[in-house]
Amino acid sequence: MEEPGQLKRAFIDATAGAASGAVSRTVTSPLDVIKIRFQVQLEPVFSRGLPSKDLYGKSKYTGMLQATKDIFREEGLRGFWRGNVPALLMVMPYTAIQFTVLHALKTFAAGSSKTEDHIHLSPYLSYVSGSLAGCAATVGSYPFDLVRTILASQGEPKVYPNMRSAFVDIVKNRGFRGLYAGLTPTLVEIVPYAGLQFGTYDTFKRWTMVWNRYRSPNASQGDDTPSSFQLFVCGLAAGTCAKLVCHPLDVVKKRFQIEGLPRHPRYGARVEHRAYTNMYDAIRRILRTEGWPGLYKGIVPSIIKAAPAGAVTFVAYEFTSDWLRSTLT
């Protein structure tokens, strides 16, 4: 197949990235909403081993199944897709920028724009390329991520009826800098997260190709290409590894994003405005009041979500990219 030019290649990467991100985010939105509810809940889920057991009352959400039932009972099925519009507005430019920058960096490192040449890059270059691509995508789409978190965490009754009202109130009360609240821990998180996700994906994909060659030693060159199921498994493993390492920073980010957000008392204590002075102070306070489990609140739905999200994203990207290449070349 003829390799497209640089401009056409950038269009393919951006379009495929946006499409894959939109599909992945919509499919996994219910798990993301449950994860956010746990992350912004100040009350500890487990009281064992806490230094200050009487600081907070009983937590509203105590388990994934219980949280699912409560959200469905109080907010209906639509509650699981709360904030999905800003999530799509966030994830589409995010994945478009991410895959475009990633391909450009790999092209620079490999000296070739051909995708098949990129698989031979060292794992270190894959990690670095993924991290830089993740940083660029985060800065470009962050305000939508913040609004998505706020809408998904507010519960019933709603504080903000729609995305526009949330944007207006944030700018009015926090200024334009408020749209980037929590950006520091996000960038600190995205470097290892994106690096691990893309680096491990490339590593697993490379191992799969070696396995395919080992399984069919007489096959012609090119027959070692991973199947759709193998790509799905590679993406699933990559997403799981990245989330396990980086989840605590995601919790800290969510706390900064919802600072000062008024919520109904049934959702428990709220994160007061300027509750944390910086990322390190937030980690210290969470450890002091909620213990180590506090940094891993929402880890179960997060992992359950991260695995299929990573898998769906990579598979959708590969298929969309291949389809666009065949159509445009």
Sequence and secondary structure as in RCSB ss.txt:
>XXXX:A:sequence
MEEPGQLKRAFIDATAGAASGAVSRTVTSPLDVIKIRFQVQLEPVFSRGLPSKDLYGKSKYTGMLQATKDIFREE
GLRGFWRGNVPALLMVMPYTAIQFTVLHALKTFAAGSSKTEDHIHLSPYLSYVSGSLAGCAATVGSYPFDLVRTI
LASQGEPKVYPNMRSAFVDIVKNRGFRGLYAGLTPTLVEIVPYAGLQFGTYDTFKRWTMVWNRYRSPNASQGDDT
PSSFQLFVCGLAAGTCAKLVCHPLDVVKKRFQIEGLPRHPRYGARVEHRAYTNMYDAIRRILRTEGWPGLYKGIV
PSIIKAAPAGAVTFVAYEFTSDWLRSTLT
>XXXX:A:secstr
     HHHHHHHHHHHHHHHHHHHHHHHHHHHHHHHHHHT  S S  TT S TTSS   S  SHHHHHHHHHHHH
 GGGGGTTHHHHHHHHHHHHHHHHHHHHHHHHHHHT   HHHHTTS HHHHHHHHHHHHHHHHHHHHHHHHHHHH
HHH  SS S SSHHHHHHHHHHHH GGGGGTTHHHHHHHHHHHHHHHHHHHHHHHHHHHHHHHHH TTS TTTT 
  HHHHHHHHHHHHHHHHHHHHHHHHHHHHHHTTT    GGG     TT  SSHHHHHHHHHHHH HHHHTTTHH
HHHHHHHHHHHHHHHHHHHHHHHHHHHH 
